[in-house]
Amino acid sequence: VDYRKVESLLQDLKKAHHVFFVYRSELVKNKFVNVNARTFRTWEEKLTYAVTASGLRVEKTDHNVYVISQPKLPGPEAQTIPATSGPSATPGAALSPTAVPVTGRVTGPDGAAVPGVTVLVKGTTNGTTTDATGNFSLSLPDADGTLVVSAIGFVTQELPLQGRTQLNVVLANDVQALNDVVVLGYTTERKADLTGAVAQVSQRDISGLPVTTPAQILQGKAAGVAITAATGAPGENIAVRIRGVGTINDNNPLYIIDGVPTKDGINQISPNDIESINILKDASSAAIYGARASNGVVVVTTKRGKSGKPRLSVSAYSGVQTSANLIKMANTPQYVNAYNVAAQNDGRTPISAAVAATLPDVNWLKEVLKPAWQHNVQLDVSGGGENSQYIVSGSYLTQDGLINNSSYDRYNLRTAVSSSLSKYVKIGTNANLSYSKTRQVGTSGDGFGDGNPGASVVRFALFRTPGTPVYNDQG
């Protein structure tokens, strides 16, 4: 039988679905479960089965955190305490009422048993979980309480007993996620009604990401969307490819920012001003835009003001960028040894030991690529009344390059005001002012060609010998 460790299964689920599990290590230590013997509709159902089969229980919080713990113990059963003295003492006399057993079975919408469902007496800690066949059993002081039945992926139900001791509970799927609205080119649709290939990145996926451009938000967030940077230089445009490369010419998608089509305007807005991003990947979703949408469409919706008291929001972050996975360079002794072998084969004069002792030992890649700072500050004010809403935001981004004298600075000022004059008339403005300044240093090629900022500094660092000093005698 294909059994595997519960802890290993939790680690796989954590990586695959970007969730977190909270548990004591001794709870799952040396516990094994066979999840290949059953077919599960969702990964949460697989999680519930694995945890329940291990004699444990799992609960989900509001932030994709799953708490695994021991099952709650049932309420105290009625105890019988024998009398020890007195003429009327009778052995085995009961001093508390007899417990009432309540049993039942929990099934899903399709009639299949649902294991791992939490059944709790409302207002108490008396509860249990269903077994692999969906059955549960509780001991209660009476049959007049209310049971709260809850499970991951299902709607929580409260069931008054009203004297019943046998229950059959049918859970309903939690379809809240299917009611999310997806913005298309010509309309909006619920996820449940959507048939085209559309990927959505919402505000909760965007907030807190330390990115410099909106295109970087999509990295790892949408299937079939590849995000690449040619050199990693500050301010460099990010290449977005939806479902691969379809032509030898322009493969960039069409961007729609608040209804305005653009090819490069995506780099002029601040990532913090974005409310949601929808990627239209198939022909039916992007058909309204015609030939321009042959490489896909990225629909960007920016933040709007909301009715209520004025709200001030300030966010900032700072970080350090470092180079990684650099090519291992030869040091001076290794270079001198290789040079002398080549010189001997070529009949030239080798480098003597006396001269080699005076040469410096320089790693030119590390001299060229230095840690660089990145800072971002965002401030916005929003609010409004029943008929008018507004938002004003400003941001500043500065990014130093790993190569000295390269940098990128961007200033953004955005305002959006909307007013409803009547049931059929609505006016508003949406303006984004952006100023950016890029300091480039050659990072690719040999420097030839129009628009090339110069020969690659990294290329020359790879060619430079370690015995060449960084500074001359005058510093």
FIDRENTI-875823 format. One line per field, with one value per residue (C-alpha): x, y, z; residue number from 1; residue in one letter. Coordinates in Angstrom, 3 decimals. Layout:
<recs>
X	[X,...]
Y	[Y,...]
Z	[Z,...]
pos	[NUM,...]
code	[A,...]
</recs>
This chain:
<recs>
X	[0.000,1.316,1.510,3.398,4.255,1.623,4.316,5.659,2.149,1.693,4.941,3.863,0.479,2.176,4.407,1.702,-1.043,0.951,-0.699,0.636,0.088,0.365,0.865,3.079,5.660,4.936,1.317,2.250,5.499,5.522,2.002,1.324,-1.652,-2.661,-4.217,-3.919,-6.716,-9.389,-10.355,-10.623,-12.464,-10.222,-6.889,-8.664,-10.693,-7.438,-6.032,-9.128,-9.055,-5.330,-5.605,-8.768,-7.344,-4.414,-6.743,-6.390,-8.535,-7.908,-9.392,-8.928,-8.419,-9.053,-5.573,-4.969,-3.574,-4.627,-4.359,-3.906,-4.598,-5.894,-9.664,-11.707,-12.738,-16.462,-18.211,-17.912,-20.071,-22.319,-20.320,-21.620,-20.084,-20.832,-21.870,-19.396,-21.456,-24.922,-27.844,-29.430,-26.251,-26.716,-23.686,-23.706,-26.172,-26.084,-25.410,-25.822,-28.315,-27.791,-26.028,-28.006,-26.170,-26.552,-25.402,-25.518,-23.956,-22.604,-22.638,-21.804,-24.083,-23.403,-24.368,-20.791,-19.598,-17.473,-14.761,-13.129,-16.203,-16.217,-19.423,-19.549,-22.210,-22.818,-21.468,-19.373,-16.135,-17.978,-17.441,-16.091,-15.211,-16.715,-14.881,-13.929,-17.560,-18.977,-20.465,-20.194,-21.339,-21.694,-22.758,-24.934,-26.685,-29.940,-31.225,-32.156,-28.861,-27.674,-24.959,-22.582,-21.369,-18.374,-15.824,-13.319,-14.938,-18.522,-21.022,-21.239,-24.640,-26.325,-28.815,-31.133,-31.644,-35.163,-35.200,-33.673,-30.897,-30.315,-29.297,-28.495,-26.620,-26.120,-23.446,-23.548,-20.469,-19.074,-19.343,-18.245,-15.069,-17.159,-18.953,-15.789,-16.138,-13.708,-13.199,-13.222,-12.772,-16.482,-18.203,-17.756,-18.628,-18.753,-16.100,-18.838,-20.168,-16.768,-15.870,-12.821,-9.177,-8.823,-6.427,-7.055,-4.646,-6.541,-5.548,-4.780,-2.196,-0.630,-0.330,3.061,4.991,8.346,8.224,9.159,6.818,3.263,4.475,6.514,3.287,2.286,5.392,4.277,0.674,-0.874,-0.514,0.875,2.371,6.182,7.902,11.560,14.130,16.993,19.665,18.074,19.219,17.145,14.219,14.522,11.287,9.972,9.080,5.608,4.792,1.308,1.221,4.682,6.127,3.800,5.771,9.315,8.217,6.492,5.280,4.186,0.551,-1.932,-2.438,-5.812,-5.468,-8.886,-10.245,-7.376,-5.305,-1.528,1.615,4.086,1.998,2.091,5.585,4.344,1.993,2.816,2.121,0.540,-2.194,-3.478,-6.706,-6.722,-5.199,-6.982,-5.062,-7.161,-5.333,-7.632,-9.135,-12.721,-11.812,-9.644,-11.722,-13.060,-9.560,-8.896,-5.409,-3.798,-4.747,-3.002,-0.455,-3.064,-4.544,-3.713,-6.611,-5.480,-7.990,-6.651,-7.928,-10.968,-12.281,-14.897,-17.717,-17.022,-14.709,-11.385,-8.758,-5.015,-2.745,1.048,3.285,7.041,9.752,13.496,15.606,19.039,19.682,22.656,24.105,23.830,25.167,28.168,30.706,33.640,36.695,40.336,42.581,46.020,48.063,45.690,45.877,49.702,49.959,47.654,49.496,52.902,51.683,50.410,53.586,55.794,53.806,53.959,57.645,57.065,58.557,56.575,55.734,58.436,57.676,59.112,56.759,53.785,54.323,53.807,50.516,47.198,44.428,41.214,37.815,36.519,32.929,32.696,34.360,31.837,28.669,27.987,24.930,22.371,19.558,15.927,13.357,9.669,7.170,3.429,0.829,-2.843,-5.962,-9.431,-13.023,-16.291,-20.017,-22.988,-22.702,-19.011,-15.812,-12.174,-8.643,-5.345,-2.075,1.595,4.619,8.363,10.617,14.396,16.433,20.215,21.826,24.292,26.696,27.932,26.406,23.257,19.923,16.205,13.920,10.168,7.652,3.911,0.941,-2.519,-6.028,-9.425,-12.718,-16.190,-19.594,-23.093,-25.276,-28.311,-29.320,-28.121,-25.366,-21.967,-18.850,-15.303,-11.608,-8.740,-5.271,-1.833,1.288,4.601,8.211,11.091,14.835,17.130,20.913,22.198,25.495,26.352,25.404,25.121,26.977,30.055,28.642,27.897,24.507,22.048,20.690,23.361,24.620,28.076,29.985,29.052,30.829,30.139,31.678,34.896,34.902,34.897,37.814,39.922,42.787,42.893,46.415,45.199,44.711,41.403,43.124,46.431,49.177,47.367,44.183]
Y	[0.000,3.440,5.149,8.409,10.658,13.218,15.839,15.280,15.648,18.960,20.306,19.408,21.098,24.178,24.593,23.804,26.065,28.777,28.141,27.766,25.003,25.518,22.412,20.850,18.585,15.736,15.587,14.478,12.698,9.053,9.330,7.820,8.035,6.584,9.335,7.456,5.041,7.747,10.386,13.939,16.813,19.483,19.629,20.825,17.620,15.640,17.661,17.038,13.302,12.968,14.865,13.082,9.657,10.541,11.151,14.943,17.909,20.940,24.435,27.292,30.921,34.035,34.210,30.816,29.477,25.978,24.962,21.255,20.102,17.224,16.644,18.415,16.064,15.406,16.884,15.211,12.143,11.585,10.162,7.659,8.100,5.426,6.662,5.956,6.404,6.998,4.689,5.688,5.302,3.000,1.809,3.188,6.031,8.544,12.165,13.629,13.139,10.515,11.752,11.815,10.289,12.249,10.625,11.589,11.510,14.395,14.295,16.713,18.064,14.922,12.580,11.443,11.240,14.185,13.233,15.661,17.885,19.724,19.230,21.545,22.338,26.073,28.103,25.237,23.394,20.090,18.768,16.076,15.406,13.025,9.836,8.535,7.530,10.908,9.635,11.393,10.799,13.172,12.859,15.775,16.521,16.988,17.120,20.818,22.404,23.681,21.967,24.014,21.977,23.417,22.189,23.684,24.565,24.283,26.713,26.532,25.350,25.723,22.939,23.165,19.672,20.260,16.797,14.974,12.468,11.351,13.839,13.668,16.805,17.825,20.504,23.132,24.256,27.685,29.448,32.882,32.735,31.995,35.329,37.406,39.788,39.489,42.521,41.700,44.026,44.591,43.580,42.101,38.524,36.340,33.650,31.017,32.205,32.707,30.376,32.101,31.730,34.613,34.893,37.395,39.057,40.853,43.531,40.980,39.415,42.789,44.482,44.216,43.170,45.046,45.507,48.501,47.954,46.586,43.886,42.299,41.760,39.051,36.979,33.642,34.858,33.729,30.433,30.695,34.163,34.463,37.543,38.125,40.915,40.970,42.519,43.481,47.088,49.631,51.005,48.362,47.289,43.875,41.403,39.862,36.798,35.281,31.649,31.824,33.578,33.775,35.862,36.912,40.547,42.262,39.774,42.313,42.112,44.954,46.823,48.358,50.791,51.968,51.458,53.183,50.911,51.344,49.405,50.942,53.017,50.143,51.282,54.773,53.862,52.903,49.279,50.618,52.366,49.095,47.533,44.403,42.894,40.529,38.653,37.697,34.778,33.294,34.658,34.858,37.020,39.411,39.486,43.014,44.469,42.852,42.260,44.313,41.569,38.768,38.478,38.651,41.502,42.745,44.728,46.972,48.591,51.306,52.226,54.473,56.527,55.036,56.689,57.448,59.481,60.627,57.923,58.520,55.628,55.676,52.775,52.559,49.976,49.807,46.937,45.914,44.207,41.866,39.832,36.042,32.963,34.802,33.023,31.793,33.760,32.653,34.279,35.668,32.482,30.429,32.989,33.200,29.394,29.209,32.074,30.474,27.174,29.016,31.133,28.052,26.386,29.584,30.287,33.494,34.731,33.525,35.643,35.207,34.390,37.737,39.649,37.455,38.234,41.957,41.539,42.262,39.657,41.246,39.664,42.086,40.866,41.644,44.997,45.942,44.526,46.106,45.880,48.541,50.194,50.478,52.747,53.352,55.669,55.828,58.204,58.411,60.162,58.912,59.401,60.882,61.006,59.233,60.868,61.805,59.929,60.879,59.565,61.415,59.491,60.229,57.938,58.099,55.214,55.233,52.213,52.065,49.627,46.910,48.678,52.030,55.165,53.320,54.213,54.746,57.359,57.650,60.189,59.550,61.787,60.388,61.682,60.116,61.880,60.594,62.223,60.950,63.849,61.661,58.061,58.185,60.829,60.258,62.377,62.084,62.494,60.043,61.556,60.056,62.212,60.395,61.511,59.083,59.407,56.546,56.520,53.752,51.940,49.497,46.014,44.058,43.767,45.529,49.062,49.321,50.291,53.153,53.625,51.459,53.186,51.654,48.431,46.001,46.668,43.079,41.793,43.690,42.505,38.915,39.664,41.611,39.664,39.383,40.807,44.177,46.699,48.555,51.874,53.263,54.641,57.964,56.219]
Z	[0.000,-0.944,2.439,2.912,5.832,6.777,7.323,3.793,2.373,4.235,2.813,-0.738,-0.264,1.179,-1.881,-4.417,-3.014,-1.145,2.208,5.733,8.274,12.020,14.138,16.767,15.178,17.591,16.388,12.869,13.680,12.532,11.102,7.671,5.375,2.008,-0.143,-3.425,-2.561,-2.892,-5.448,-4.121,-5.770,-4.231,-2.462,0.699,0.690,0.436,3.367,5.479,4.771,5.547,8.825,9.944,9.090,11.361,14.295,14.137,13.077,10.833,10.884,8.378,9.419,7.320,5.775,4.175,7.434,8.462,12.121,12.801,16.336,18.404,18.174,20.794,23.536,24.024,27.057,30.448,30.660,33.669,36.541,39.067,42.517,45.126,48.569,51.321,54.465,55.782,56.207,52.912,50.870,47.883,45.893,42.389,43.084,40.212,41.200,37.667,34.821,32.160,28.968,25.716,22.713,19.467,16.252,12.595,9.155,7.067,3.264,0.477,-2.285,-4.337,-1.492,-0.785,2.816,4.001,6.524,8.929,9.411,12.739,14.762,17.766,20.364,20.029,22.929,24.341,23.638,23.356,19.841,17.557,13.913,11.387,10.540,7.079,6.396,7.500,10.785,14.143,17.712,20.669,24.293,25.475,28.761,26.791,23.200,23.162,22.062,18.674,16.617,14.473,11.470,9.569,7.044,4.634,1.317,2.645,4.134,7.942,9.222,12.612,13.396,16.454,17.864,19.259,20.833,17.843,18.491,14.894,12.165,8.458,7.384,3.758,3.294,0.537,-1.378,-0.507,-3.866,-2.661,-4.792,-7.876,-7.468,-7.970,-10.892,-13.811,-16.079,-19.802,-22.740,-23.328,-20.086,-16.610,-15.672,-12.612,-12.411,-12.332,-15.726,-17.368,-20.220,-21.787,-20.763,-18.308,-15.372,-12.593,-10.160,-7.391,-4.909,-2.189,-4.525,-5.332,-1.946,-0.316,-3.442,-3.696,-7.482,-9.620,-12.584,-12.905,-15.299,-12.501,-10.542,-13.009,-12.352,-10.921,-10.562,-13.849,-15.687,-19.207,-18.646,-18.790,-17.321,-18.211,-17.955,-20.453,-18.239,-14.921,-15.320,-13.341,-15.335,-18.034,-19.721,-18.712,-21.472,-21.038,-23.117,-22.979,-24.132,-25.636,-28.680,-31.662,-34.173,-35.054,-34.695,-31.775,-29.150,-26.534,-25.394,-25.631,-22.347,-21.475,-18.560,-17.345,-20.848,-22.677,-24.997,-24.902,-25.760,-23.286,-20.847,-18.381,-17.348,-16.453,-13.596,-10.038,-9.011,-5.806,-7.838,-9.338,-8.099,-10.276,-13.418,-15.808,-18.508,-21.554,-23.122,-25.751,-28.962,-27.694,-24.706,-26.710,-29.910,-29.336,-29.785,-33.136,-34.523,-31.759,-29.307,-31.195,-28.368,-25.607,-23.599,-20.119,-18.618,-15.740,-13.379,-11.095,-7.650,-7.214,-4.354,-2.054,-0.160,3.464,5.617,4.099,4.390,4.376,3.428,3.549,2.546,2.110,1.775,1.326,0.132,-1.036,-4.375,-4.676,-7.508,-7.397,-9.223,-10.634,-12.809,-10.742,-11.824,-11.725,-9.128,-9.914,-9.162,-11.359,-14.147,-13.984,-14.114,-17.179,-18.856,-18.343,-19.829,-22.904,-23.132,-23.001,-25.798,-27.846,-27.251,-25.313,-22.075,-19.018,-15.980,-13.375,-9.765,-8.672,-10.956,-10.034,-6.357,-7.037,-8.945,-7.213,-6.961,-8.278,-8.931,-11.544,-11.437,-7.718,-8.285,-10.954,-9.336,-5.946,-3.648,-4.595,-2.657,-3.700,-2.004,-2.614,-0.906,-1.672,-0.211,-1.161,0.121,-0.807,0.232,-0.927,-0.431,-1.903,-5.341,-5.602,-4.831,-5.198,-4.783,-5.002,-4.797,-5.183,-5.201,-5.554,-6.562,-6.708,-7.702,-7.898,-10.282,-9.351,-11.713,-10.440,-12.056,-13.188,-11.586,-12.155,-10.576,-11.110,-9.806,-10.073,-9.324,-9.963,-9.371,-10.086,-9.414,-10.309,-9.776,-10.450,-11.641,-12.133,-12.614,-16.226,-16.162,-14.597,-15.122,-13.871,-14.498,-14.334,-14.779,-14.218,-14.402,-14.532,-14.774,-14.929,-15.283,-16.231,-16.021,-18.236,-18.286,-21.054,-19.932,-23.174,-26.470,-27.746,-27.848,-31.565,-32.964,-32.534,-29.036,-27.441,-24.260,-24.658,-24.502,-21.764,-18.486,-17.423,-20.643,-20.006,-16.374,-17.641,-19.999,-17.502,-15.917,-12.112,-12.080,-13.393,-10.548,-10.166,-9.376,-10.561,-8.317,-7.986,-6.859]
pos	[1,2,3,4,5,6,7,8,9,10,11,12,13,14,15,16,17,18,19,20,21,22,23,24,25,26,27,28,29,30,31,32,33,34,35,36,37,38,39,40,41,42,43,44,45,46,47,48,49,50,51,52,53,54,55,56,57,58,59,60,61,62,63,64,65,66,67,68,69,70,71,72,73,74,75,76,77,78,79,80,81,82,83,84,85,86,87,88,89,90,91,92,93,94,95,96,97,98,99,100,101,102,103,104,105,106,107,108,109,110,111,112,113,114,115,116,117,118,119,120,121,122,123,124,125,126,127,128,129,130,131,132,133,134,135,136,137,138,139,140,141,142,143,144,145,146,147,148,149,150,151,152,153,154,155,156,157,158,159,160,161,162,163,164,165,166,167,168,169,170,171,172,173,174,175,176,177,178,179,180,181,182,183,184,185,186,187,188,189,190,191,192,193,194,195,196,197,198,199,200,201,202,203,204,205,206,207,208,209,210,211,212,213,214,215,216,217,218,219,220,221,222,223,224,225,226,227,228,229,230,231,232,233,234,235,236,237,238,239,240,241,242,243,244,245,246,247,248,249,250,251,252,253,254,255,256,257,258,259,260,261,262,263,264,265,266,267,268,269,270,271,272,273,274,275,276,277,278,279,280,281,282,283,284,285,286,287,288,289,290,291,292,293,294,295,296,297,298,299,300,301,302,303,304,305,306,307,308,309,310,311,312,313,314,315,316,317,318,319,320,321,322,323,324,325,326,327,328,329,330,331,332,333,334,335,336,337,338,339,340,341,342,343,344,345,346,347,348,349,350,351,352,353,354,355,356,357,358,359,360,361,362,363,364,365,366,367,368,369,370,371,372,373,374,375,376,377,378,379,380,381,382,383,384,385,386,387,388,389,390,391,392,393,394,395,396,397,398,399,400,401,402,403,404,405,406,407,408,409,410,411,412,413,414,415,416,417,418,419,420,421,422,423,424,425,426,427,428,429,430,431,432,433,434,435,436,437,438,439,440,441,442,443,444,445,446,447,448,449,450,451,452,453,454,455,456,457,458,459,460,461,462,463,464,465,466,467,468,469,470,471,472,473,474,475]
code	[V,D,Y,R,K,V,E,S,L,L,Q,D,L,K,K,A,H,H,V,F,F,V,Y,R,S,E,L,V,K,N,K,F,V,N,V,N,A,R,T,F,R,T,W,E,E,K,L,T,Y,A,V,T,A,S,G,L,R,V,E,K,T,D,H,N,V,Y,V,I,S,Q,P,K,L,P,G,P,E,A,Q,T,I,P,A,T,S,G,P,S,A,T,P,G,A,A,L,S,P,T,A,V,P,V,T,G,R,V,T,G,P,D,G,A,A,V,P,G,V,T,V,L,V,K,G,T,T,N,G,T,T,T,D,A,T,G,N,F,S,L,S,L,P,D,A,D,G,T,L,V,V,S,A,I,G,F,V,T,Q,E,L,P,L,Q,G,R,T,Q,L,N,V,V,L,A,N,D,V,Q,A,L,N,D,V,V,V,L,G,Y,T,T,E,R,K,A,D,L,T,G,A,V,A,Q,V,S,Q,R,D,I,S,G,L,P,V,T,T,P,A,Q,I,L,Q,G,K,A,A,G,V,A,I,T,A,A,T,G,A,P,G,E,N,I,A,V,R,I,R,G,V,G,T,I,N,D,N,N,P,L,Y,I,I,D,G,V,P,T,K,D,G,I,N,Q,I,S,P,N,D,I,E,S,I,N,I,L,K,D,A,S,S,A,A,I,Y,G,A,R,A,S,N,G,V,V,V,V,T,T,K,R,G,K,S,G,K,P,R,L,S,V,S,A,Y,S,G,V,Q,T,S,A,N,L,I,K,M,A,N,T,P,Q,Y,V,N,A,Y,N,V,A,A,Q,N,D,G,R,T,P,I,S,A,A,V,A,A,T,L,P,D,V,N,W,L,K,E,V,L,K,P,A,W,Q,H,N,V,Q,L,D,V,S,G,G,G,E,N,S,Q,Y,I,V,S,G,S,Y,L,T,Q,D,G,L,I,N,N,S,S,Y,D,R,Y,N,L,R,T,A,V,S,S,S,L,S,K,Y,V,K,I,G,T,N,A,N,L,S,Y,S,K,T,R,Q,V,G,T,S,G,D,G,F,G,D,G,N,P,G,A,S,V,V,R,F,A,L,F,R,T,P,G,T,P,V,Y,N,D,Q,G]
</recs>
